[in-house]
C-alpha cells in the first residue's frame, strides 16, 4: 500500500483572503504563509494583522503556521495555494500582473507531484490559459501529469465577523477527478459549512465571477430607481421599506459600489465575453450606473448647498468614511475617492475622517490626510459615506455642532440616521 504523503502547505499572498486561510490550515497542517511584503511578514510574526480580519489570538493559536518572505523557505511544500489580488486597470481591463508574478514564483520551485490551487478571481478559462502554461514553462513539468492543479474561488467578505471563511460553503475543482477529490477533501477539513465540488475549473471560475456580477446588477437597479424617485421627490428608502413588506422582495439598497470584488468582477466576465465576440449589454449597463453614482451624488449635494445659500467657493465638507464598506479598513477600489475628487473639482475643501482607515495608506495611495478627530472639524456640510459603528453612535445634535453654516446639508448616503431628527437640528437631508 502506498504511503500517504503528509501535506505541507504554502499560502502565497497574505491579505484578506490568504491570512485567514493560512490560519485555518495551520491548525492541522504545516503551513507557511508567504508574502513579498517584508513589513507585513514582520507584523504577522508579532501577531499583528493590519487588515483587522484576524486577532493576535487567532494568529498565534494556529500552532503549525509560520511566515516568510524568503522563497527558499517554501520549497519543501507540496501544496501551493495562490491568493493574490486580481484588480482592474484604469481602463477597467483585468490586471493579472499579481497573479502572473505569483505563478512565476511557484513555477520556479515546483516539483513533481506538487499541487497548485488558485483562489484569485479570474474570468472563466484563465487558470488553464494563463497560469498553467507559466507553471509548465518555469518548472519544465507537465500539468496534469507531473504536477496537478485546481481552482477554489475565495468568498471572503472583509469586515464580516459572522460569515467567516469556515462558515461559507467553498467551491472546489481540479484538473481531473482524482485531483478534484483531493482538493475537495483538503478544504472539507477546515470548512464547517461544507464544499461544492464543481464539474470543472471553468465552472468554478464562472460561478465566482457571476456571484458578484449578480449583486452588482441588483444594486445598479436600485441605484437607478433612486435616480427616478429623486425626480419624483420620493424618498427611496421609504419606498424600499414599503416594498420590503412583501415576503419575496429582495433587500438591496442604493449606494456607491466599490471594493475588491463587486466593482471589479463584472469586468472580468465582460472582458472574456468580448474576446469571444459577444458584446455584453445588461452587465455593462449596470456597471455604468454604479460607476456614475459618485459623480451624481456629489452634484446632488452641491446643488442643495447652493440652494441653501452656502458659498461654494469658500465651503468645506466633512466626509465621514473612506473605506469601501462598513467596519472594515479596506480601501481597495473605494468609490468614496471618486466622490471626493468630484467635490474638490468644484473648489470645495474636503476634510476626511475614518476611524478604520490607515492614515499612511491613505496618504501613500491617494495623497489625502485623515483628520485626527471630530474636534478638528468645523465645516459647512457633512457627507456620511460609510456606515461605521462609530458614526452610528453620533447624535444628530452632535453632528449639528460640527457645522458652522446656517443651513447645512447632510448627505446620509447609508441612511444610518433618523431623517426627522436631522431635520429637527436644521439639516437639509440627502439620501440615495
C-alpha positions in Angstrom: 0.0 0.0 0.0 1.3 3.4 -1.0 2.2 5.6 2.0 0.1 8.7 2.3 2.1 11.9 1.8 1.7 14.4 4.6 0.6 17.8 3.2 2.9 20.8 3.7 1.0 23.9 2.5 2.3 27.3 1.4 -0.2 30.1 1.1 1.0 32.7 -1.4 -0.3 36.2 -0.6 -1.4 37.1 3.0 -4.1 39.7 2.6 -7.8 39.5 3.4 -8.0 36.1 1.7 -4.7 34.4 2.4 -4.2 35.1 6.1 -7.5 33.5 7.4 -6.9 30.6 5.1 -3.3 30.1 6.4 -4.5 30.3 10.0 -7.2 27.6 9.5 -5.0 25.2 7.6 -2.2 25.9 10.2 -4.3 24.4 12.9 -3.9 20.9 11.4 -1.1 21.0 8.8 2.4 22.5 8.5 1.7 25.8 6.8 4.0 28.6 5.6 2.4 32.0 4.8 4.4 33.7 2.1 4.3 37.3 1.1 6.8 39.6 -0.6 5.8 42.4 1.7 8.5 42.3 4.4 6.7 44.7 6.7 3.6 42.6 6.5 5.5 39.4 7.4 7.3 41.1 10.4 3.9 42.3 11.7 2.3 38.9 11.3 5.2 37.3 13.2 4.3 39.6 16.1 0.6 38.6 15.8 -0.5 41.9 14.2 -2.9 42.0 11.3 -3.3 45.4 9.8 -6.4 44.3 7.8 -8.1 43.7 11.2 -9.6 40.4 9.9 -7.7 38.3 12.4 -6.8 38.8 16.0 -3.4 38.1 17.6 -5.0 35.3 19.5 -6.2 33.7 16.2 -2.8 34.0 14.6 -0.8 32.6 17.5 -3.3 29.8 18.0 -2.5 28.3 14.6 0.2 26.1 16.0 1.7 24.8 12.7 1.8 28.2 11.0 4.9 30.3 10.2 5.5 33.3 8.0 8.2 34.2 5.5 9.2 36.4 2.6 12.0 34.1 1.5 11.2 31.9 -1.5 13.7 29.2 -0.4 11.7 28.6 2.8 8.6 27.3 0.9 10.5 24.9 -1.5 9.7 21.9 0.7 5.9 22.4 0.4 3.9 20.1 -1.8 0.7 22.2 -1.9 0.7 25.8 -3.0 -2.4 28.0 -2.7 -2.3 31.3 -4.6 -4.4 34.1 -3.0 -3.2 37.3 -4.6 -5.3 40.3 -5.8 -6.8 40.5 -9.3 -7.9 44.1 -9.8 -8.7 46.0 -13.0 -6.6 48.8 -14.5 -7.6 52.4 -15.3 -9.4 51.2 -18.4 -11.3 48.5 -16.4 -9.4 45.7 -18.1 -8.3 42.7 -16.0 -4.9 43.3 -14.3 -3.4 39.8 -13.9 0.1 41.1 -13.0 -0.1 40.0 -9.3 -1.4 36.5 -10.4 1.2 36.1 -13.1 4.1 37.1 -10.7 2.9 34.7 -8.0 2.6 31.9 -10.6 6.1 32.6 -11.9 7.4 32.3 -8.3 5.6 29.0 -7.7 6.7 27.6 -11.1 10.4 28.3 -10.2 10.2 25.9 -7.2 7.6 23.4 -8.4 8.4 19.7 -8.1 6.9 16.5 -9.4 3.5 15.6 -7.8 3.1 19.0 -6.3 -0.4 20.5 -6.1 -1.2 24.1 -7.0 -4.6 25.7 -6.1 -5.7 29.1 -7.3 -8.2 31.2 -5.4 -7.9 34.6 -7.1 -10.9 35.8 -9.0 -10.4 35.4 -12.8 -12.5 35.1 -15.9 -13.5 31.5 -17.0 -10.6 29.8 -18.6 -7.8 32.0 -17.1 -6.3 29.3 -14.8 -5.7 26.9 -17.7 -5.0 29.5 -20.4 -2.7 31.8 -18.4 -1.4 30.2 -15.1 -0.7 26.6 -16.1 1.5 27.5 -19.1 3.6 29.7 -16.8 3.9 26.9 -14.3 4.9 24.4 -17.1 7.5 26.8 -18.6 9.1 27.7 -15.3 9.2 24.2 -13.9 9.8 22.2 -17.0 7.0 19.9 -15.8 3.7 19.0 -17.5 0.4 20.0 -15.8 -2.0 17.1 -15.1 0.9 14.6 -15.4 3.9 15.8 -13.4 2.1 18.3 -11.2 -1.6 18.9 -10.5 -3.8 21.9 -10.2 -7.2 23.2 -9.3 -9.3 26.3 -8.5 -11.3 27.1 -5.4 -12.5 30.7 -5.5 -12.4 32.9 -2.4 -15.6 34.1 -0.9 -14.2 36.4 1.7 -16.4 39.2 3.0 -14.0 41.7 4.6 -15.1 43.0 7.9 -17.8 40.3 8.3 -17.3 38.5 11.7 -20.2 36.1 11.1 -19.8 34.9 7.5 -16.2 34.0 8.0 -14.0 31.6 6.0 -15.2 28.4 7.7 -18.8 29.4 7.7 -19.1 29.9 4.0 -19.6 26.9 1.6 -16.4 26.5 -0.6 -16.5 25.8 -4.3 -13.7 23.4 -5.3 -12.4 22.0 -8.6 -9.5 20.1 -10.1 -7.8 19.3 -13.3 -9.0 15.7 -13.1 -11.3 13.6 -11.0 -8.6 12.4 -8.5 -7.2 15.9 -8.1 -10.7 17.4 -7.6 -11.4 14.9 -4.8 -8.0 15.7 -3.2 -8.7 19.4 -3.3 -12.3 19.0 -2.1 -11.1 16.8 0.9 -8.4 19.3 1.7 -10.9 22.2 2.1 -13.5 20.0 3.7 -11.1 19.5 6.6 -11.4 23.2 7.6 -14.7 24.4 6.1 -17.6 23.8 8.6 -20.2 24.9 6.0 -19.1 22.2 3.6 -18.0 22.3 0.0 -19.5 22.3 -3.5 -17.5 20.2 -6.0 -17.7 21.9 -9.4 -17.6 19.7 -12.5 -14.6 21.7 -13.9 -12.2 24.5 -13.3 -14.1 26.7 -15.8 -17.4 26.2 -14.0 -15.8 27.1 -10.6 -14.2 30.3 -12.2 -17.5 31.3 -13.8 -19.5 30.7 -10.6 -17.2 33.0 -8.7 -17.3 35.8 -11.2 -21.1 35.8 -11.5 -21.7 35.9 -7.8 -20.6 39.5 -7.5 -21.9 40.4 -11.0 -25.4 39.5 -9.9 -25.1 41.6 -6.8 -23.7 44.5 -8.8 -26.7 44.4 -11.1 -29.2 44.3 -8.3 -27.6 47.3 -6.7 -27.5 49.1 -10.1 -31.2 48.6 -10.4 -31.9 50.1 -7.0 -29.5 53.0 -7.8 -31.4 53.7 -11.0 -34.7 53.6 -9.0 -33.2 56.2 -6.6 -32.5 58.5 -9.5 -36.1 58.1 -10.7 -37.6 58.6 -7.3 -35.4 61.7 -6.7 -37.1 63.2 -9.8 -40.5 62.3 -8.3 -39.5 63.8 -5.0 -40.0 60.4 -3.3 -37.6 59.0 -0.6 -36.1 55.8 -2.0 -35.5 54.2 1.5 -39.2 54.7 2.3 -40.2 53.1 -1.0 -37.9 50.1 -0.3 -39.1 49.6 3.2 -42.7 49.6 1.9 -41.9 47.2 -0.9 -39.9 45.1 1.6 -43.1 44.2 3.4 -43.7 41.6 0.6 -42.1 38.2 1.5 -40.2 37.8 -1.7 -38.9 41.3 -2.3 -35.1 41.3 -2.4 -33.5 43.7 0.1 -30.9 45.8 -1.8 -30.1 49.4 -1.0 -28.7 52.2 -3.2 -25.0 53.1 -2.7 -21.5 53.6 -4.0 -20.4 50.2 -5.2 -16.7 49.7 -4.8 -14.4 47.1 -3.2 -12.2 44.3 -4.4 -15.0 42.2 -5.8 -18.4 43.7 -6.7 -16.9 46.7 -8.6 -14.3 44.5 -10.3 -15.6 41.0 -11.1 -18.1 42.1 -13.8 -15.3 43.5 -15.9 -13.5 40.1 -15.8 -16.6 38.4 -17.2 -17.3 41.1 -19.9 -13.6 41.0 -20.9 -13.9 37.3 -21.7 -17.2 37.8 -23.4 -15.8 40.5 -25.7 -12.8 38.3 -26.5 -15.3 35.7 -27.8 -17.1 38.3 -29.9 -20.1 38.9 -27.7 -20.8 42.5 -26.5 -22.5 42.3 -23.0 -25.5 44.6 -22.6 -27.0 44.2 -19.1 -23.8 43.7 -17.2 -22.0 46.8 -18.6 -25.2 48.9 -18.3 -25.3 48.1 -14.5 -21.6 48.9 -14.2 -22.1 52.3 -15.9 -24.9 53.2 -13.5 -22.8 52.2 -10.4 -19.7 53.9 -11.6 -21.6 57.2 -12.2 -23.2 57.3 -8.7 -20.3 59.2 -7.1 -20.5 62.0 -9.6 -24.3 62.1 -9.4 -24.2 62.1 -5.6 -21.6 64.9 -5.5 -23.7 67.1 -7.8 -26.8 66.4 -5.7 -25.2 67.6 -2.5 -23.6 70.6 -4.1 -26.8 71.7 -5.7 -28.5 71.6 -2.3 -25.7 73.6 -0.8 -26.1 76.3 -3.4 -29.9 76.3 -2.8 -29.2 76.8 0.9 -27.0 79.8 0.1 -23.7 78.3 1.1 -20.8 79.9 -0.6 -19.3 77.1 -2.6 -16.0 78.9 -3.3 -15.3 79.1 0.5 -17.1 75.9 1.6 -15.7 72.9 3.4 -17.4 69.5 3.6 -16.6 66.8 6.1 -16.7 63.3 4.6 -17.2 60.5 7.2 -15.6 57.3 5.9 -13.3 56.4 3.0 -13.2 52.6 3.2 -15.3 50.7 0.6 -17.6 49.2 3.3 -18.7 49.5 6.9 -16.4 48.5 9.8 -13.5 47.5 7.6 -10.2 49.2 6.8 -10.2 48.1 3.2 -9.9 51.0 0.7 -9.4 48.9 -2.4 -11.5 50.4 -5.3 -13.4 52.6 -2.8 -15.7 54.9 -4.7 -15.5 57.4 -1.9 -12.4 58.8 -3.5 -14.3 59.4 -6.7 -16.8 61.3 -4.6 -14.0 63.4 -3.0 -12.5 64.2 -6.4 -15.8 65.3 -7.8 -16.4 67.6 -4.8 -12.9 69.1 -5.0 -13.4 69.8 -8.7 -16.0 72.4 -7.6 -13.4 74.1 -5.5 -14.8 72.9 -2.2 -12.4 71.9 0.6 -12.7 68.4 2.0 -11.9 67.1 5.4 -11.8 63.3 5.9 -12.4 61.3 9.0 -12.3 57.5 9.3 -11.5 55.5 12.5 -10.9 52.3 10.5 -8.7 53.5 7.6 -4.9 53.5 7.8 -3.6 57.1 7.6 -0.3 56.1 5.9 -2.1 54.1 3.3 -4.5 56.9 2.5 -1.6 59.3 2.2 0.5 56.9 0.1 -2.2 55.8 -2.3 -4.4 58.9 -2.6 -2.3 61.7 -1.2 -5.1 62.6 1.3 -4.9 63.4 5.0 -7.3 62.0 7.6 -8.4 64.3 10.4 -7.4 63.1 13.8 -10.7 63.6 15.5 -14.2 65.2 15.2 -12.8 68.1 17.2 -10.8 69.1 14.1 -14.0 69.6 12.1 -15.7 72.9 11.5 -17.4 72.6 8.2 -20.4 73.8 6.2 -21.9 70.4 5.4 -21.3 66.7 6.0 -21.4 63.6 3.9 -21.6 60.3 5.8 -20.4 57.9 3.2 -19.7 54.8 5.2 -21.8 53.3 8.0 -19.1 52.6 10.6 -20.5 51.9 14.0 -18.6 54.9 15.4 -20.6 57.1 13.1 -23.9 55.5 14.0 -23.3 56.4 17.6 -23.1 60.2 16.9 -26.3 62.0 17.6 -28.0 64.5 15.2 -27.3 67.2 17.8 -23.6 66.4 17.9 -23.4 66.4 14.1 -25.0 69.9 14.0 -22.3 71.3 16.3 -19.7 70.4 13.7 -21.3 72.7 11.1 -20.8 76.5 11.1 -23.2 77.3 8.3 -26.7 78.4 8.9 -28.4 75.8 6.7 -26.0 72.8 6.5 -26.6 69.9 4.2 -26.0 66.3 5.3 -25.6 63.5 2.8 -26.6 60.4 4.8 -25.6 58.1 2.0 -26.1 54.9 4.0 -29.3 56.1 5.7 -28.0 55.4 9.2 -29.7 58.4 10.9 -33.3 59.3 11.5 -34.2 61.8 8.8 -36.7 63.5 11.1 -34.1 64.1 13.8 -31.6 65.5 11.3 -34.2 67.9 10.0 -35.1 69.0 13.6 -31.5 70.0 14.0 -31.7 72.2 10.9 -30.1 69.9 8.3 -31.2 69.6 4.7 -31.1 65.8 4.3 -29.9 64.0 1.2 -30.2 60.2 1.0 -29.6 57.9 -2.0 
